[in-house]
Amino acid sequence: MAKDLYEIGELPPIGEVPAKMHAQVVRPDRFGEPGAAIQDEVIDVPELGPRDALVAVMAAGVNFNNVWAARGIPVDVTKGQARWDEPTDFHIVGSDASGIVYAVGAEVTNVAVGDRVVVHAGQWNHDDPWVMAGKDPGLAASFRVWGYDSCWGSFAQFTKVQAHQCLPKADHLTWEEAAAPTLTGSTAYRMLHGWPPHTVEPGDVVLVWGGSGGLGSLAIQLVAHAGGRAVAVVSSQEKGEFCKSLGAAGYINRKDFSHWGVPPAWDSPEWKDWFAGAKAFGKAIWDVLGEKTSPRIVFEHPGQETIPTSVFVADRGGMIVICAGTSGYDTMVDVRYLWFMQKRYQGSHLFNDEQAAAFNQLVIDGAVQTTLGSVYPYEQTGHVHQLMGDGSLPEGNVAVLVGAPTEGLKDTT
Ligand SMILES: NC(=O)c1ccc[n+]([C@@H]2O[C@H](COP(=O)([O-])OP(=O)(O)OC[C@H]3O[C@@H](n4cnc5c(N)ncnc54)[C@H](OP(=O)(O)O)[C@@H]3O)[C@@H](O)[C@H]2O)c1
């Protein structure tokens, strides 16, 4: 007889959906550091709409969204869920997963029960006029990040997704290898290929901040695959060597510089020190390349600490493309460098179906390595997000096992 609830690591027969499930949940009354805010609870398995799919999660990918969601900063993620007719008293974290389709809505044609999939995190309303007009859903008013802006994230035994989010899982990858790279890789793909005419072309120099991190490690590979030359920025020699192993032309250790943050006023004596630092950093890029070529694209996400430098070092007519403000949001742009050198400061957020599918195809083809750094058991979900929030995770992507077997996992507490 069908059970109501299965243990972590135990799978029901394919297609048999239990009434309840384990999920890693945050609630508004315990927002705070992820180690305590993210907790395992047993809740009801969600009902599906006609264009939804229910995926049994085998492994979930760890990313920074979940740290922000746990902290309730910069927004209370549960508040926005009302817009999508979802619960508002809790939120299941997680925007990356690999798993098996267990049920589909009546109108779903792209996946079937039993399919092995990875899930991309882009959601939107199917009846959004912008989407129905055939425009980029990534720019739709109803666009949202599954498992961040919406409730039913990946750190649970089952996740409710829109069926178009499901993409075929690469056969050569384990569940945990497949779980980790979709969100960051597809985001990097849009940043590097989604903003014409600033798409990576052979020979282009691309400055990649956080080259050993989740976004950066995949961005380096995408740049190399397109024939570009990635210059990675890192905080240690070991991380720099890791970036070179991924295909970076070279790296700069940001610890060798101190001009970070919002620069002093341009007409103050202190500004000259900032300018000297920014110029030295630009020269370091040329030293890596062995020629005086500046980045046509700057791949940005630290934000406040680095934007003034990024804007300065981008080439004439180049683009600074940014998807986050990990070090702060109050970025300062000296617009002289923008207008005079005709640079472009471009925001970018997640991706659409085509961009996610294009990245996934590169993974399936083996053109992009998933750089899995470490794997944790489900019970350590809060702990691993705490490590991420503290900046203590080693390089590479990180996955948590949900339905996948845990044999051989080290105790990583
Ligand atoms: N909008 C979107 O669509 C989207 C999608 C994915 C991720 N994100 C966001 O992007 C950010 C990065 O994600 P991730 O997965 O790459 O995180 P990650 O794996 O933690 O890597 C971030 C990297 O940034 C570097 N860094 C940290 N502080 C810095 C500073 N002050 N100056 C320069 N570099 C600094 C670090 O490298 P070093 O210490 O070695 O320099 C670190 O490896 C997060 O805020 C995440 O939420 C946004």
The ligand as an SDF file (V2000), in Angstrom:
LIG
                    3D

 48 52  0  0  0  0  0  0  0  0999 V2000
   20.4450   37.7550  -10.8110 N   0  0  0  0  0  0  0  0  0  0  0  0
   20.7050   36.5180  -11.1320 C   0  0  0  0  0  0  0  0  0  0  0  0
   20.1490   35.9990  -12.0920 O   0  0  0  0  0  0  0  0  0  0  0  0
   21.7140   35.7250  -10.3470 C   0  0  0  0  0  0  0  0  0  0  0  0
   21.9500   34.3890  -10.6800 C   0  0  0  0  0  0  0  0  0  0  0  0
   22.9290   33.6870   -9.9720 C   0  0  0  0  0  0  0  0  0  0  0  0
   23.5910   34.2880   -8.9160 C   0  0  0  0  0  0  0  0  0  0  0  0
   23.2940   35.5770   -8.5980 N   0  0  0  0  0  0  0  0  0  0  0  0
   24.0280   36.2580   -7.4950 C   0  0  0  0  0  0  0  0  0  0  0  0
   25.3670   36.4030   -7.9030 O   0  0  0  0  0  0  0  0  0  0  0  0
   26.2230   36.4580   -6.7740 C   0  0  0  0  0  0  0  0  0  0  0  0
   27.3930   35.4860   -6.9510 C   0  0  0  0  0  0  0  0  0  0  0  0
   26.8810   34.1560   -7.0490 O   0  0  0  0  0  0  0  0  0  0  0  0
   27.8660   32.9050   -7.0190 P   0  0  0  0  0  0  0  0  0  0  0  0
   27.0200   31.6970   -7.0930 O   0  0  0  0  0  0  0  0  0  0  0  0
   28.9390   33.0910   -8.0290 O   0  0  0  0  0  0  0  0  0  0  0  0
   28.4690   33.0600   -5.5630 O   0  0  0  0  0  0  0  0  0  0  0  0
   29.8260   32.4340   -4.9890 P   0  0  0  0  0  0  0  0  0  0  0  0
   30.0360   31.0490   -5.4870 O   0  0  0  0  0  0  0  0  0  0  0  0
   29.8060   32.6820   -3.5100 O   0  0  0  0  0  0  0  0  0  0  0  0
   30.9820   33.3260   -5.6680 O   0  0  0  0  0  0  0  0  0  0  0  0
   31.0490   34.7130   -5.4770 C   0  0  0  0  0  0  0  0  0  0  0  0
   32.4880   35.1310   -5.7100 C   0  0  0  0  0  0  0  0  0  0  0  0
   32.5510   36.5550   -5.6090 O   0  0  0  0  0  0  0  0  0  0  0  0
   33.8370   36.9160   -5.1360 C   0  0  0  0  0  0  0  0  0  0  0  0
   33.6830   38.0400   -4.2250 N   0  0  0  0  0  0  0  0  0  0  0  0
   33.0840   38.0460   -3.0090 C   0  0  0  0  0  0  0  0  0  0  0  0
   33.1800   39.2640   -2.4660 N   0  0  0  0  0  0  0  0  0  0  0  0
   33.8540   40.0470   -3.3420 C   0  0  0  0  0  0  0  0  0  0  0  0
   34.2700   41.3910   -3.3340 C   0  0  0  0  0  0  0  0  0  0  0  0
   34.0210   42.2100   -2.3090 N   0  0  0  0  0  0  0  0  0  0  0  0
   34.9660   41.8370   -4.4000 N   0  0  0  0  0  0  0  0  0  0  0  0
   35.2470   41.0240   -5.4480 C   0  0  0  0  0  0  0  0  0  0  0  0
   34.8610   39.7370   -5.5010 N   0  0  0  0  0  0  0  0  0  0  0  0
   34.1810   39.2630   -4.4650 C   0  0  0  0  0  0  0  0  0  0  0  0
   34.4330   35.7070   -4.4250 C   0  0  0  0  0  0  0  0  0  0  0  0
   35.6240   35.3500   -5.0720 O   0  0  0  0  0  0  0  0  0  0  0  0
   37.0650   35.7700   -4.5100 P   0  0  0  0  0  0  0  0  0  0  0  0
   36.9640   35.9470   -3.0360 O   0  0  0  0  0  0  0  0  0  0  0  0
   37.9540   34.6440   -4.9120 O   0  0  0  0  0  0  0  0  0  0  0  0
   37.3980   37.0420   -5.2400 O   0  0  0  0  0  0  0  0  0  0  0  0
   33.4340   34.5900   -4.6740 C   0  0  0  0  0  0  0  0  0  0  0  0
   34.0430   33.4320   -5.2100 O   0  0  0  0  0  0  0  0  0  0  0  0
   25.3170   36.1560   -5.5630 C   0  0  0  0  0  0  0  0  0  0  0  0
   24.9530   37.3610   -4.9210 O   0  0  0  0  0  0  0  0  0  0  0  0
   24.0920   35.4980   -6.1970 C   0  0  0  0  0  0  0  0  0  0  0  0
   22.9340   35.6610   -5.4010 O   0  0  0  0  0  0  0  0  0  0  0  0
   22.3990   36.3130   -9.3060 C   0  0  0  0  0  0  0  0  0  0  0  0
  1  2  1  0
  2  3  2  0
  2  4  1  0
  4  5  1  0
  4 48  2  0
  5  6  2  0
  6  7  1  0
  7  8  2  0
  8  9  1  0
  8 48  1  0
  9 10  1  0
  9 46  1  0
 10 11  1  0
 11 12  1  0
 11 44  1  0
 12 13  1  0
 13 14  1  0
 14 15  2  0
 14 16  1  0
 14 17  1  0
 17 18  1  0
 18 19  2  0
 18 20  1  0
 18 21  1  0
 21 22  1  0
 22 23  1  0
 23 24  1  0
 23 42  1  0
 24 25  1  0
 25 26  1  0
 25 36  1  0
 26 27  1  0
 26 35  1  0
 27 28  2  0
 28 29  1  0
 29 30  1  0
 29 35  2  0
 30 31  1  0
 30 32  2  0
 32 33  1  0
 33 34  2  0
 34 35  1  0
 36 37  1  0
 36 42  1  0
 37 38  1  0
 38 39  2  0
 38 40  1  0
 38 41  1  0
 42 43  1  0
 44 45  1  0
 44 46  1  0
 46 47  1  0
M  CHG  2   8   1  16  -1
M  END
$$$$
